[in-house]
Amino acid sequence: MKIIVLVKQVPGTDSVKLDPVTGVMVRTGKDTIINPLDENALAEAIRIKNTYPDVKITAVSMGPISAMKAIKEAIAMGADDGVLVSGREFAGSDTIATAKVIAAAIKKTGDFDMILCGERATDGETGQTAAMIAHYLGVPAQTYVSALEVLEDGVIVKRTVESGFERVQVTFPVLVSVNKDISDTGFPTLDGKLKAKKVDVPMLGNAELGFDKSELGLTGSPTRVVKIFSPKLSRDTIMVKANATMQPIDELLSFLVQKDVL
Ligand SMILES: Cc1cc2nc3c(=O)[nH]c(=O)nc-3n(C[C@H](O)[C@H](O)[C@H](O)COP(=O)(O)OP(=O)(O)OC[C@H]3O[C@@H](n4cnc5c(N)ncnc54)[C@H](O)[C@@H]3O)c2cc1C
């Protein structure tokens, strides 16, 4: 079985910044990690590899050259190999352009049985990319998956839905986006780290993928960030000087009545 795991390199949780002029995410910081839910997806792929024979895991990432670090980390944790999709012409891509490019890169790697990825990334956090990749590949997408059982020709997934859970059986090939309940995240092993150092990770750019430039980057991205701003929190404080125990409580009650809360 061939499993593709999508690993997005994201800023460490506290360092997500947006360029106030272009509205595009600033990705030049050094503090980067693999998107946490992608680590859950990878851990699930490794669990499957450790349970069933002949499972191969390929980590795929689209991003700047520095995203090679995310692929090497994925290999150190247990992926067999990886592919980095990178190129200047991809910069500024929104979720549609990103999904098109990732789907084309996955096609280049040959047939696959399952794509495992996170339900959303901590930086862009649209939660759109997974379903879009499935669309461009023409395979079903199973989202919000918290458990997965492998069958001979497909999987049974447990999906979180508003009213609880649903179980869906689907045949390969399939894309599955996971939430954090799917699997505990793993750790790099010494063997994995040594392998990651040695392994040659191929890079795919537009020369290999062959898109018309109008489909890529900002030109190929219908999403426009109209305005970005940090929400301002303002709080008014009312101080009540209490002479008797009940006085502040009475004042609070009349304040809540006045505000139509009670
Ligand atoms: C107008 C605009 C301009 C943008 N410009 C840039 C830019 O210049 N450079 C840039 O890097 N981003 C840019 N982005 C963000 C880019 O579109 C997102 O990184 C990408 O589309 C994923 O969106 P997301 O973070 O919402 O992922 P989600 O949809 O929340 O992610 C779901 C899952 O999809 C997978 N996934 C998503 N993206 C990737 C990826 N790149 N590689 C591997 N797996 C992935 C992961 O498994 C992830 O858990 C831009 C977005 C907009 C709207």
The ligand as an SDF file (V2000), in Angstrom:
LIG
                    3D

 53 58  0  0  0  0  0  0  0  0999 V2000
   -4.1030   35.4820   -1.1830 C   0  0  0  0  0  0  0  0  0  0  0  0
   -3.2520   34.4090   -0.5740 C   0  0  0  0  0  0  0  0  0  0  0  0
   -1.8950   34.4110   -0.7900 C   0  0  0  0  0  0  0  0  0  0  0  0
   -1.0920   33.4200   -0.2430 C   0  0  0  0  0  0  0  0  0  0  0  0
    0.2420   33.4520   -0.4660 N   0  0  0  0  0  0  0  0  0  0  0  0
    1.0400   32.4860    0.0180 C   0  0  0  0  0  0  0  0  0  0  0  0
    2.4400   32.4970   -0.2240 C   0  0  0  0  0  0  0  0  0  0  0  0
    2.9560   33.4010   -0.8540 O   0  0  0  0  0  0  0  0  0  0  0  0
    3.1980   31.4830    0.2510 N   0  0  0  0  0  0  0  0  0  0  0  0
    2.6270   30.4680    0.9650 C   0  0  0  0  0  0  0  0  0  0  0  0
    3.3480   29.5380    1.3750 O   0  0  0  0  0  0  0  0  0  0  0  0
    1.3120   30.4620    1.2430 N   0  0  0  0  0  0  0  0  0  0  0  0
    0.4980   31.4450    0.7800 C   0  0  0  0  0  0  0  0  0  0  0  0
   -0.8150   31.4480    1.0590 N   0  0  0  0  0  0  0  0  0  0  0  0
   -1.3260   30.4450    1.9160 C   0  0  0  0  0  0  0  0  0  0  0  0
   -1.5340   29.1960    1.1380 C   0  0  0  0  0  0  0  0  0  0  0  0
   -2.6440   29.3100    0.3190 O   0  0  0  0  0  0  0  0  0  0  0  0
   -1.7260   28.1420    2.1530 C   0  0  0  0  0  0  0  0  0  0  0  0
   -0.4990   27.8060    2.7090 O   0  0  0  0  0  0  0  0  0  0  0  0
   -2.2640   26.8480    1.5970 C   0  0  0  0  0  0  0  0  0  0  0  0
   -3.2250   27.1140    0.6640 O   0  0  0  0  0  0  0  0  0  0  0  0
   -2.8430   26.0160    2.6950 C   0  0  0  0  0  0  0  0  0  0  0  0
   -3.9000   26.6830    3.2980 O   0  0  0  0  0  0  0  0  0  0  0  0
   -4.1630   26.5000    4.8360 P   0  0  0  0  0  0  0  0  0  0  0  0
   -3.0200   26.8680    5.6790 O   0  0  0  0  0  0  0  0  0  0  0  0
   -5.4390   27.1810    5.0730 O   0  0  0  0  0  0  0  0  0  0  0  0
   -4.2730   24.9170    4.9450 O   0  0  0  0  0  0  0  0  0  0  0  0
   -5.4840   24.0190    5.3850 P   0  0  0  0  0  0  0  0  0  0  0  0
   -6.4460   23.8740    4.2880 O   0  0  0  0  0  0  0  0  0  0  0  0
   -5.9930   24.5200    6.7060 O   0  0  0  0  0  0  0  0  0  0  0  0
   -4.6460   22.6770    5.5700 O   0  0  0  0  0  0  0  0  0  0  0  0
   -5.2140   21.3730    5.5460 C   0  0  0  0  0  0  0  0  0  0  0  0
   -4.1320   20.3490    5.3300 C   0  0  0  0  0  0  0  0  0  0  0  0
   -3.7130   20.4140    3.9770 O   0  0  0  0  0  0  0  0  0  0  0  0
   -2.3200   20.0870    3.8990 C   0  0  0  0  0  0  0  0  0  0  0  0
   -1.5900   21.2250    3.3300 N   0  0  0  0  0  0  0  0  0  0  0  0
   -2.0110   22.4950    3.1830 C   0  0  0  0  0  0  0  0  0  0  0  0
   -1.0580   23.2450    2.5920 N   0  0  0  0  0  0  0  0  0  0  0  0
   -0.0040   22.4210    2.3810 C   0  0  0  0  0  0  0  0  0  0  0  0
    1.2850   22.6070    1.8390 C   0  0  0  0  0  0  0  0  0  0  0  0
    1.6970   23.7870    1.3810 N   0  0  0  0  0  0  0  0  0  0  0  0
    2.1200   21.5210    1.7640 N   0  0  0  0  0  0  0  0  0  0  0  0
    1.7230   20.3070    2.2210 C   0  0  0  0  0  0  0  0  0  0  0  0
    0.5180   20.0870    2.7660 N   0  0  0  0  0  0  0  0  0  0  0  0
   -0.3360   21.1250    2.8440 C   0  0  0  0  0  0  0  0  0  0  0  0
   -1.8480   19.8290    5.3290 C   0  0  0  0  0  0  0  0  0  0  0  0
   -1.9190   18.4490    5.5740 O   0  0  0  0  0  0  0  0  0  0  0  0
   -2.8750   20.5560    6.1670 C   0  0  0  0  0  0  0  0  0  0  0  0
   -3.0000   20.0070    7.4580 O   0  0  0  0  0  0  0  0  0  0  0  0
   -1.6500   32.4180    0.5560 C   0  0  0  0  0  0  0  0  0  0  0  0
   -3.0160   32.4280    0.7950 C   0  0  0  0  0  0  0  0  0  0  0  0
   -3.8210   33.4160    0.2620 C   0  0  0  0  0  0  0  0  0  0  0  0
   -5.2830   33.4000    0.5640 C   0  0  0  0  0  0  0  0  0  0  0  0
  1  2  1  0
  2  3  1  0
  2 52  2  0
  3  4  2  0
  4  5  1  0
  4 50  1  0
  5  6  2  0
  6  7  1  0
  6 13  1  0
  7  8  2  0
  7  9  1  0
  9 10  1  0
 10 11  2  0
 10 12  1  0
 12 13  2  0
 13 14  1  0
 14 15  1  0
 14 50  1  0
 15 16  1  0
 16 17  1  0
 16 18  1  0
 18 19  1  0
 18 20  1  0
 20 21  1  0
 20 22  1  0
 22 23  1  0
 23 24  1  0
 24 25  2  0
 24 26  1  0
 24 27  1  0
 27 28  1  0
 28 29  2  0
 28 30  1  0
 28 31  1  0
 31 32  1  0
 32 33  1  0
 33 34  1  0
 33 48  1  0
 34 35  1  0
 35 36  1  0
 35 46  1  0
 36 37  1  0
 36 45  1  0
 37 38  2  0
 38 39  1  0
 39 40  1  0
 39 45  2  0
 40 41  1  0
 40 42  2  0
 42 43  1  0
 43 44  2  0
 44 45  1  0
 46 47  1  0
 46 48  1  0
 48 49  1  0
 50 51  2  0
 51 52  1  0
 52 53  1  0
M  END
$$$$
